[in-house]
């Protein structure tokens, strides 16, 4: 079986950055499952679908014209890499991801991403559902205030308006929605390694996780 490293955790903890760094170091493939749900949310809005209407959303998910190519996210051939990284896209992703039918429609699509030499997958249920047999599972966490502050700085660096208290409130609301959904709620797998990045740089997080890679996959990295 293709080896998989599953990285889960709430929004804004640095999962995507960590996954990209690990994949580059190991020369493995990556799966950003959050991008899939963000694309679905964007596609739903463009089709005029209500984000709480399970039936049409499930049908759209089953035929989603999504493609990852050259580090770009393509929706029906259009590069939507930037469009899906807004706060609105993140909120839409959290809403569509709550539907059991949507998650079922996208499950096998995600599992097919596991191909040699290996896969680093990040999301909310990589270690608990999608790749529950992964030999290494990481649950990356940080306080809502720290995550909001990181996002605030990112938005400011891009010259965009941002309201820190609102970001904190939005993150808490999304956390609650993700943790309480009926199917595949956000939680750490029983055998996951817990890493709190609140007081850690991404370099420190990477080094910490690399220790676990060496433990689980002896000889893979020096």
C-alpha atoms as one frame of an Amber mdcrd trajectory, in Angstrom:
protein
   0.000   0.000   0.000   1.105   3.553  -0.682   2.396   5.167   2.535   0.344
   8.125   3.778   0.987  10.849   6.317  -2.344  12.308   7.477  -2.404  15.826
   8.918  -5.622  17.048  10.533  -6.594  20.088  12.540  -8.729  23.226  12.517
  -8.385  26.103  10.097  -5.329  28.325  10.370  -2.950  25.950  12.133  -0.505
  25.695   9.226  -1.534  22.251   7.967  -1.143  23.187   4.309   2.286  24.711
   4.775   3.452  21.738   6.810   2.107  19.275   4.233   3.857  21.107   1.401
   7.178  21.157   3.287   6.963  17.446   4.102   5.989  16.500   0.565   8.901
  18.500  -0.831  11.351  16.908   1.611  10.083  13.389   0.908   9.359  13.913
  -2.813   5.794  12.673  -2.171   2.443  13.824  -3.528   0.118  16.139  -1.575
  -3.624  16.302  -1.043  -5.193  19.529   0.204  -8.648  18.201   1.011  -9.774
  21.604   2.229  -9.275  22.962  -1.286 -11.749  20.383  -2.599 -14.504  21.618
  -0.307 -13.596  25.228  -1.009 -13.920  24.564  -4.738 -17.256  22.864  -4.170
 -18.488  25.830  -2.146 -17.394  28.203  -4.897 -18.996  26.067  -7.604 -22.221
  25.877  -5.606 -22.384  29.641  -5.277 -21.723  30.071  -8.984 -24.557  27.642
  -9.751 -26.870  29.494  -7.389 -27.206  26.516  -5.031 -28.095  26.953  -1.389
 -25.298  25.729   0.868 -27.786  23.900   3.073 -29.460  22.003   0.193 -27.876
  18.554   0.401 -29.310  16.948  -2.753 -28.051  19.397  -5.395 -24.744  19.804
  -3.551 -24.182  16.036  -3.531 -24.900  15.842  -7.269 -22.483  18.687  -7.903
 -19.808  17.016  -5.761 -20.152  13.745  -7.680 -19.367  15.486 -10.963 -17.102
  18.282  -9.730 -14.781  19.333 -12.614 -11.790  19.772 -10.292  -8.134  19.338
 -11.171  -4.845  20.023  -9.381  -2.107  20.917 -11.867   1.254  22.669 -11.523
   0.365  23.766  -7.962  -2.823  25.354  -9.269  -6.427  24.492  -8.439  -8.556
  24.340 -11.562 -12.354  24.410 -11.629 -13.595  23.424 -15.073 -10.241  24.573
 -16.464 -10.244  27.937 -14.642  -7.505  28.731 -12.129  -9.361  29.411  -8.873
  -6.340  29.098  -6.573  -6.807  32.630  -5.211 -10.603  32.701  -5.335 -10.909
  29.785  -2.914  -8.617  31.313  -0.269 -10.967  34.053   0.892 -12.717  33.992
   4.259 -16.038  33.602   2.445 -14.757  30.541   0.579 -13.584  29.012   3.846
 -16.990  29.518   5.441 -18.722  28.027   2.389 -16.387  25.023   2.512 -17.280
  24.365   6.127 -21.001  24.477   5.304 -20.924  22.130   2.297 -18.601  19.734
   4.141 -21.292  19.139   6.760 -23.476  17.164   4.317 -23.003  13.357   4.518
 -23.803  12.904   0.831 -21.158  15.417  -0.185 -18.501  13.731   1.923 -19.422
  10.309   0.534 -19.254  11.615  -3.037 -15.743  12.963  -2.503 -14.342  10.114
  -0.400 -13.068   7.831  -3.171 -11.821  10.839  -5.167  -9.557  11.674  -2.246
  -8.407   8.103  -1.688  -7.336   7.814  -5.313  -4.804  10.563  -4.641  -2.679
   8.054  -2.717  -0.123   6.869  -5.237   3.583   5.987  -5.122   5.958   6.960
  -3.715   3.673   8.366  -0.982   1.086  10.984  -0.027   0.924  13.776   2.536
  -2.755  14.590   3.055  -4.126  17.455   5.114  -7.667  18.246   6.150 -10.206
  17.603   8.896 -10.781  13.837   8.636  -7.703  12.469   6.886  -6.619  10.354
   9.852 -10.082   9.466  11.134 -11.920   8.598   7.900 -10.204   9.049   4.544
  -6.884   7.426   5.451  -7.715   5.814   8.776  -4.970   3.203   8.234  -2.227
   5.798   7.680   0.896   4.793   9.644   1.510   8.395  10.733  -1.224  10.789
  11.798  -0.629  14.321  13.002  -3.223  16.541  14.672  -2.054  20.134  14.423
  -3.752  22.629  16.698  -3.451  26.226  17.949  -5.635  28.580  19.946  -8.345
  30.525  18.054  -6.692  33.804  19.043  -3.326  32.758  17.621  -4.905  31.497
  14.409  -6.917  34.687  13.998  -3.806  36.802  14.540  -1.926  34.834  11.882
  -4.775  35.300   9.420  -5.013  39.004  10.278  -1.339  39.493   9.451  -1.681
  37.538   6.190  -4.566  39.724   5.064  -2.762  42.919   6.023   0.345  41.833
   4.115  -1.865  41.439   1.046  -3.241  44.951   1.540  -6.691  43.689   2.480
  -8.965  44.967   5.226  -9.261  42.780   8.289 -10.987  42.931  11.653  -9.246
  40.863  14.335 -12.223  40.389  16.706 -14.387  39.295  13.770 -11.710  36.831
  12.648 -11.623  35.318  16.140 -15.417  35.004  16.149 -15.457  33.478  12.653
 -12.809  30.919  13.594 -14.665  29.924  16.754 -17.888  29.541  14.767 -16.204
  27.428  12.121 -14.491  25.265  14.750 -17.835  24.619  16.416 -19.467  23.698
  13.087 -16.606  21.398  12.092 -16.443  19.656  15.459 -20.194  19.137  15.810
 -21.180  17.913  12.334 -22.863  14.526  12.236 -20.433  12.903   9.787 -16.624
  12.949  10.094 -16.426  15.692  12.734 -13.101  17.381  13.339 -11.251  15.421
  16.005  -7.887  13.823  16.583  -7.553  10.142  15.723  -6.820   7.987  18.760
  -3.323   7.227  17.473  -2.552  10.736  16.228   0.473  12.700  17.404  -0.793
  15.983  18.888   1.208  19.113  18.036   0.166  22.519  19.381   1.681  25.183
  17.150   0.462  28.161  19.213   3.986  29.061  20.355   5.919  27.383  17.528
   7.238  28.659  14.220   6.516  26.624  11.109  10.172  25.562  11.099   9.817
  24.232  14.632   6.611  22.397  13.721   8.314  20.890  10.669  11.274  19.673
  12.745   8.930  18.184  15.353   6.921  16.284  12.743  10.074  15.187  10.941
  11.065  13.421  14.166   7.871  11.398  13.901   8.542  10.650  10.219  11.934
   9.230  11.172  10.331   7.141  13.919   7.557   5.704  11.731   9.498   5.426
   8.461  13.065   4.461   9.468  15.612   5.377   6.815  13.220   7.546   4.804
  14.930  10.804   5.811  18.349  11.498   7.272
